[in-house]
């Protein structure tokens, strides 16, 4: 997102955080309602354009949203959507992208309150690895001709008894309503949101052999010092990785000798 849309999303995230800080708010139910509105506005292009029309006043658009949604979703979801349509958006699609992100964040907040956020982060990462290594599974989950119900049933069989409920909901929503994104890109986006929820960055660490606990601690501390934020490590093992270790943080990749220097920095910090 650019310009006005980025500012509108940032304000909406602050409103969501303030709302879900309350122990009386069911963040999981709120996530489902926001996801339903996302699906509606993705499907109804003309309505989306009306709600983002810069020539209309914010209050008029908010009143329209309240009339349309007041009997469909709860008051908290209506208030969030009303705030969104009062804002200015660079393009109408950005409103739907923002709603989708708010739905995911509400689900992640529910996981945080339940004490399962760490598990959700790890499960999203692991599921992404499984998808990337199985051509047949990826084909089944991204088949445009397959009904959403069949994909949902497949995911229930794969995830239902093996992952946190939040993980299953997030992945099912992504697979059954991809909105033009690749499955891999969607899973990566969810992983980043999960990390942000804990004010952490994600480092994907691929090593030739499993790292010991002291090595993980030193590497995490060194990366946190380098990037200025607490770092969550997603660990993978590949015997053929160049230099024995590969670290990816966002778009930045650290290989071999650079990784050695980070380890050295970690050892100096520990001593």
Backbone torsions as a table, in degrees:
resi	resn	phi	psi	omega
1	UNK	NA	151.7	-179.9
2	UNK	-127.8	158.2	169.5
3	UNK	49.7	-119.8	-174.4
4	UNK	-60.9	-38.2	-178.2
5	UNK	-64.2	-41.0	179.5
6	UNK	-62.8	-42.6	179.4
7	UNK	-65.3	-40.2	-179.9
8	UNK	-64.7	-41.6	179.5
9	UNK	-66.2	-42.0	179.6
10	UNK	-60.1	-42.2	179.1
11	UNK	-65.9	-39.2	179.8
12	UNK	-66.1	-37.8	178.4
13	UNK	-65.7	-37.3	176.9
14	UNK	-64.2	-40.6	178.5
15	UNK	-65.3	-40.0	178.6
16	UNK	-63.9	-44.0	179.1
17	UNK	-60.3	-43.9	-179.9
18	UNK	-63.0	-38.6	-178.8
19	UNK	-69.9	-47.0	-175.0
20	UNK	-79.2	-8.6	172.7
21	UNK	-65.1	-23.0	179.8
22	UNK	-74.0	132.5	-179.4
23	UNK	-70.2	-15.8	-178.6
24	UNK	-82.1	-10.6	-177.4
25	UNK	-88.2	127.9	175.1
26	UNK	-86.2	95.1	-174.4
27	UNK	-63.6	-33.1	179.4
28	UNK	-65.9	-44.1	177.3
29	UNK	-65.3	-39.4	177.1
30	UNK	-61.2	-40.1	177.9
31	UNK	-60.4	-43.8	179.4
32	UNK	-62.1	-40.6	-179.3
33	UNK	-68.4	-41.4	177.9
34	UNK	-65.1	-36.5	177.4
35	UNK	-65.4	-37.5	177.8
36	UNK	-64.7	-40.9	177.2
37	UNK	-66.7	-38.3	175.9
38	UNK	-56.6	-48.1	-179.5
39	UNK	-61.9	-40.4	179.5
40	UNK	-62.0	-49.3	-176.6
41	UNK	-73.7	-26.3	173.6
42	UNK	-67.2	-37.9	-177.4
43	UNK	-78.2	-40.3	-175.1
44	UNK	-97.8	85.8	-175.5
45	UNK	-63.1	-40.8	-177.7
46	UNK	-64.2	-39.6	177.5
47	UNK	-65.0	-41.9	178.8
48	UNK	-59.0	-41.1	-179.5
49	UNK	-67.8	-37.9	177.3
50	UNK	-63.6	-42.2	-176.4
51	UNK	-74.0	-11.5	177.1
52	UNK	-117.0	10.9	-177.6
53	UNK	-68.2	114.2	-177.3
54	UNK	-68.5	-14.9	179.8
55	UNK	-81.0	-11.2	178.9
56	UNK	-99.1	147.2	-179.8
57	UNK	-69.6	150.8	178.9
58	UNK	-59.7	-39.1	-178.7
59	UNK	-65.9	-40.0	179.3
60	UNK	-63.0	-41.2	179.5
61	UNK	-68.9	-37.2	178.1
62	UNK	-65.5	-40.5	178.6
63	UNK	-64.5	-38.9	177.5
64	UNK	-63.1	-45.0	178.9
65	UNK	-61.4	-40.4	179.9
66	UNK	-65.5	-39.0	178.9
67	UNK	-66.6	-41.0	-176.1
68	UNK	-74.5	-36.1	-170.8
69	UNK	-104.2	-14.4	-172.5
70	UNK	-55.6	-32.9	-179.8
71	UNK	-96.6	0.3	-175.4
72	UNK	-104.8	-36.4	-178.3
73	UNK	-133.4	169.5	-177.1
74	UNK	-71.1	167.4	-176.8
75	UNK	-62.0	-34.3	180.0
76	UNK	-65.7	-42.5	177.9
77	UNK	-65.9	-41.1	178.7
78	UNK	-61.4	-42.7	179.9
79	UNK	-62.8	-41.3	179.2
80	UNK	-64.5	-44.3	179.7
81	UNK	-65.4	-39.7	178.6
82	UNK	-60.4	-42.1	176.9
83	UNK	-63.1	-38.0	179.4
84	UNK	-63.5	-45.9	-174.7
85	UNK	-76.4	-16.9	172.6
86	UNK	-70.3	-24.2	-177.8
87	UNK	-79.4	167.2	176.3
88	UNK	-96.6	142.4	-177.9
89	UNK	-126.6	137.6	-179.0
90	UNK	-64.3	-36.7	174.8
91	UNK	-149.4	154.8	-171.9
92	UNK	-63.8	-32.5	-179.5
93	UNK	-61.8	-29.7	-178.3
94	UNK	-60.7	-31.7	178.6
95	UNK	-62.0	-42.6	-179.1
96	UNK	-69.9	-40.2	176.7
97	UNK	-59.7	-40.4	-179.6
98	UNK	-66.1	-44.0	178.5
99	UNK	-61.0	-42.0	179.0
100	UNK	-61.9	-41.3	179.2
101	UNK	-66.7	-40.0	178.7
102	UNK	-63.5	-37.5	177.6
103	UNK	-62.7	-45.0	178.7
104	UNK	-63.6	-42.1	179.6
105	UNK	-64.7	-37.2	177.4
106	UNK	-64.0	-41.4	177.0
107	UNK	-63.4	-41.4	179.4
108	UNK	-67.3	-33.6	174.9
109	UNK	-64.3	-40.5	176.8
110	UNK	-60.7	-41.1	178.1
111	UNK	-64.9	-40.1	178.9
112	UNK	-62.8	-42.6	179.4
113	UNK	-65.1	-32.3	-179.7
114	UNK	-84.4	-5.1	179.8
115	UNK	77.7	22.1	-177.5
116	UNK	-115.2	10.7	-175.3
117	UNK	-62.6	-40.7	178.0
118	UNK	-59.0	-42.8	179.4
119	UNK	-63.7	-41.0	179.8
120	UNK	-62.2	-44.1	177.4
121	UNK	-56.2	-50.1	-177.9
122	UNK	-65.3	-39.7	-178.1
123	UNK	-68.4	-37.4	176.0
124	UNK	-62.8	-42.6	179.2
125	UNK	-63.7	-47.2	-178.3
126	UNK	-64.6	-40.2	179.5
127	UNK	-64.5	-38.2	175.7
128	UNK	-60.2	-39.6	177.9
129	UNK	-66.1	-40.0	178.9
130	UNK	-63.7	-44.0	-179.8
131	UNK	-62.2	-43.5	-177.5
132	UNK	-68.0	-21.2	-178.2
133	UNK	-98.0	-4.4	-177.8
134	UNK	-125.6	101.2	179.7
135	UNK	-61.2	-39.8	-177.9
136	UNK	-65.3	-42.9	179.8
137	UNK	-65.9	-44.2	179.4
138	UNK	-60.6	-42.0	179.8
139	UNK	-62.2	-40.9	-179.7
140	UNK	-66.2	-38.2	-176.7
141	UNK	-79.8	-20.1	-178.0
142	UNK	-110.6	5.8	-179.8
143	UNK	-66.6	115.1	-176.6
144	UNK	-69.0	-21.3	-179.2
145	UNK	-85.6	-17.6	-179.0
146	UNK	-75.7	135.0	178.8
147	UNK	-66.7	150.6	-179.9
148	UNK	-59.7	-33.9	-179.3
149	UNK	-63.5	-37.5	179.1
150	UNK	-68.6	-39.7	177.8
151	UNK	-65.9	-40.1	178.4
152	UNK	-63.0	-40.0	178.4
153	UNK	-65.7	-39.7	177.2
154	UNK	-61.8	-43.2	179.7
155	UNK	-67.3	-36.3	176.6
156	UNK	-61.7	-39.3	179.4
157	UNK	-69.1	-30.0	-178.8
158	UNK	-84.1	-38.6	-169.1
159	UNK	-112.7	-24.4	-168.1
160	UNK	-49.9	-46.5	-177.1
161	UNK	-103.6	4.9	-173.0
162	UNK	-116.1	-13.2	-176.2
163	UNK	-131.4	170.0	173.3
164	UNK	-64.9	150.6	-179.2
165	UNK	-59.0	-36.2	179.6
166	UNK	-62.6	-40.8	179.0
167	UNK	-59.9	-46.6	-179.7
168	UNK	-61.8	-43.5	-179.7
169	UNK	-62.6	-46.2	-178.1
170	UNK	-63.4	-46.0	-178.2
171	UNK	-68.4	-40.5	179.3
172	UNK	-62.5	-43.0	178.7
173	UNK	-62.6	-41.2	-179.9
174	UNK	-64.9	-44.1	-175.9
175	UNK	-72.3	-40.2	-176.0
176	UNK	-83.5	-17.1	177.8
177	UNK	-138.9	69.0	-173.8
178	UNK	-70.6	-22.4	178.4
179	UNK	52.7	41.7	172.6
180	UNK	85.7	-2.6	-179.8
181	UNK	-92.3	156.9	171.8
182	UNK	-73.7	155.0	178.7
183	UNK	-61.6	-40.6	-178.7
184	UNK	-63.7	-43.6	-180.0
185	UNK	-64.4	-38.9	179.0
186	UNK	-65.1	-42.3	178.8
187	UNK	-66.4	-38.5	177.9
188	UNK	-63.7	-41.7	178.9
189	UNK	-63.0	-41.6	178.7
190	UNK	-64.5	-40.1	178.8
191	UNK	-61.7	-41.2	179.4
192	UNK	-65.7	-40.7	178.3
193	UNK	-63.9	-38.8	178.5
194	UNK	-62.6	-41.2	178.9
195	UNK	-66.8	-41.8	179.7
196	UNK	-62.6	-31.8	-179.1
197	UNK	-59.5	-30.3	177.4
198	UNK	-102.0	15.4	-178.1
199	UNK	54.5	42.5	-179.7
200	UNK	-124.1	152.4	170.5
201	UNK	-96.3	156.6	179.8
202	UNK	-105.9	128.6	172.4
203	UNK	-114.5	120.6	175.5
204	UNK	-88.5	112.5	-174.3
205	UNK	-108.7	116.4	176.9
206	UNK	-112.4	122.0	-177.1
207	UNK	-125.0	155.5	179.9
208	UNK	-67.3	-32.1	176.7
209	UNK	-134.0	157.3	179.1
210	UNK	-58.2	139.1	178.1
211	UNK	-80.4	143.3	174.7
212	UNK	-74.8	163.7	178.4
213	UNK	-58.4	-44.2	176.9
214	UNK	-61.5	-38.2	178.1
215	UNK	-63.7	-42.5	179.3
216	UNK	-63.1	-41.2	-179.8
217	UNK	-65.2	-43.4	179.9
218	UNK	-65.6	-42.9	-179.3
219	UNK	-65.3	-43.3	178.6
220	UNK	-61.7	-41.5	179.8
221	UNK	-66.7	-41.1	-179.5
222	UNK	-66.8	-41.0	178.6
223	UNK	-67.4	-37.9	177.8
224	UNK	-62.4	-40.5	177.8
225	UNK	-66.8	-39.5	-178.7
226	UNK	-66.2	-41.4	-174.6
227	UNK	-100.8	-8.2	176.5
228	UNK	75.5	17.2	178.8
229	UNK	-145.4	152.0	175.6
230	UNK	-58.8	139.1	-173.3
231	UNK	-115.8	129.6	173.2
232	UNK	-97.9	128.2	-177.1
233	UNK	-98.7	121.2	168.6
234	UNK	-98.0	117.2	-169.4
235	UNK	-103.3	136.8	177.1
236	UNK	-139.9	155.2	-179.4
237	UNK	-121.4	127.8	176.1
238	UNK	-141.3	109.3	-176.3
239	UNK	-57.8	-20.3	-175.8
240	UNK	-96.9	6.8	-176.3
241	UNK	-63.8	137.5	-176.5
242	UNK	-66.3	130.1	175.1
243	UNK	75.4	5.4	177.4
244	UNK	88.5	-20.7	-179.6
245	UNK	-155.9	144.5	176.9
246	UNK	-137.3	128.1	-178.9
247	UNK	-121.3	126.9	176.8
248	UNK	-121.0	123.6	176.2
249	UNK	-121.9	107.1	-173.3
250	UNK	63.2	-124.5	179.2
251	UNK	-93.2	-2.8	-176.5
252	UNK	-92.7	130.8	-178.4
253	UNK	-116.4	131.5	178.3
254	UNK	-115.4	122.7	-177.4
255	UNK	-119.5	155.9	166.0
256	UNK	37.8	-105.9	-171.4
257	UNK	-63.5	-35.0	178.0
258	UNK	-66.4	-40.6	177.4
259	UNK	-61.1	-36.3	177.5
260	UNK	-61.3	-39.8	179.6
261	UNK	-66.3	-35.9	177.3
262	UNK	-65.5	-42.6	176.6
263	UNK	-59.5	-41.8	179.1
264	UNK	-61.2	-40.9	179.0
265	UNK	-63.5	-40.6	178.1
266	UNK	-62.3	-39.4	-179.7
267	UNK	-67.1	-37.9	178.6
268	UNK	-65.1	-37.5	179.7
269	UNK	-67.1	-35.1	-177.6
270	UNK	-75.0	-24.4	-175.4
271	UNK	-83.9	NA	NA
